[in-house]
Amino acid sequence: MSRQEVFDKVAAHLLQQKEKSMTMGRCMYRSVNGLKCAIGCLIPDDLYESNIENTPVYELPYVIIKHIGCKYEDLFFLSSLQRIHDSFEPEKWREELIKLAKEKDLVWNHGL
């Protein structure tokens, strides 16, 4: 996926889900109630394993990063998406995603 495609998929996912993916107060790629974080939504079911929880995005298994289609220089971008999910309340996600789109010269395709 291109950086724009990754951004669009994550933005659409977060704006639709409107809830953090958390288990026992910790942000998770996949929570016990089926929610997914910004990066969790990019990981297909057949590549997801619970042992990746609590692993920073830049330490995820190569097969996951390769599936997402990212290069080494994109890991900071993925971390920025993860930070939006983990550090801000859902009501602020749209605003933070718009800021990130501007910073990275991406197109905002998700309404006002």
C-alpha positions in Angstrom: 0.0 0.0 0.0 1.1 3.5 -0.6 1.4 6.0 2.3 -1.9 7.6 1.1 -3.6 4.2 1.0 -2.4 3.3 4.5 -3.5 6.7 5.8 -7.0 6.4 4.1 -7.5 2.9 5.5 -6.5 3.9 9.1 -8.4 7.2 9.0 -11.6 5.5 7.8 -11.2 2.7 10.4 -10.6 5.1 13.3 -13.4 7.5 12.4 -15.9 4.6 12.0 -14.8 2.8 15.1 -14.8 5.9 17.3 -13.4 4.0 20.2 -9.9 3.0 21.4 -8.8 -0.5 21.2 -7.9 -1.2 24.8 -7.7 -4.2 27.2 -7.2 -3.6 30.9 -6.4 0.1 30.3 -3.7 -0.6 27.7 -3.9 0.2 24.0 -3.8 -3.0 21.9 -3.5 -3.8 18.3 -6.6 -5.9 18.9 -8.6 -5.7 22.1 -10.5 -8.6 23.7 -13.8 -7.0 22.5 -12.7 -7.0 18.8 -11.6 -3.4 18.4 -8.5 -2.6 16.4 -6.0 0.2 16.8 -4.6 2.3 13.9 -2.0 -0.3 13.1 -4.1 -3.3 14.1 -6.6 -2.5 11.3 -3.7 -3.0 8.8 -2.8 -6.5 10.1 -4.7 -9.3 8.4 -6.2 -12.0 10.6 -3.8 -14.7 9.3 -0.7 -12.6 10.3 -2.0 -11.5 13.7 -0.7 -13.2 16.8 -1.4 -12.1 20.4 2.3 -12.1 21.2 2.8 -8.9 19.2 0.8 -6.9 21.7 2.9 -4.4 23.6 5.4 -4.4 20.7 6.2 -1.0 19.2 5.3 -0.7 15.5 9.0 -0.5 14.5 9.6 -3.9 16.2 6.7 -5.8 14.5 7.6 -8.9 12.6 9.0 -8.2 9.1 6.1 -10.2 7.5 3.6 -7.8 8.9 5.5 -4.7 7.8 6.0 -6.2 4.4 2.2 -7.0 4.1 1.4 -3.4 4.9 3.8 -2.4 2.1 6.0 -0.1 4.2 9.6 0.7 3.7 11.9 1.4 6.7 11.3 5.1 6.3 7.6 4.6 6.7 7.9 3.2 10.2 7.9 6.7 11.7 4.7 7.5 9.7 3.1 4.3 11.1 4.2 5.3 14.6 2.5 8.7 14.1 -0.8 6.9 13.2 -0.4 4.7 16.3 0.3 7.7 18.5 -3.0 9.4 17.4 -4.9 6.3 18.5 -3.0 5.8 21.7 -2.5 9.4 22.9 -5.7 11.2 21.9 -9.4 10.6 22.7 -11.5 9.6 19.8 -13.1 13.0 19.6 -9.7 14.4 18.7 -8.8 11.8 16.1 -10.2 13.7 13.1 -8.4 16.9 14.0 -5.1 15.0 14.6 -5.5 13.0 11.4 -6.0 16.2 9.4 -2.9 17.6 10.9 -0.9 14.5 10.0 -2.3 14.6 6.4 -1.1 18.2 6.1 2.4 17.4 7.6 2.9 14.5 5.2 1.4 16.1 2.1 -1.5 13.6 2.0 -5.0 14.2 0.7 -7.8 14.3 3.3 -10.6 12.1 1.8 -12.8 11.8 4.9 -15.2 14.7 4.9 -15.3 17.7 7.2 
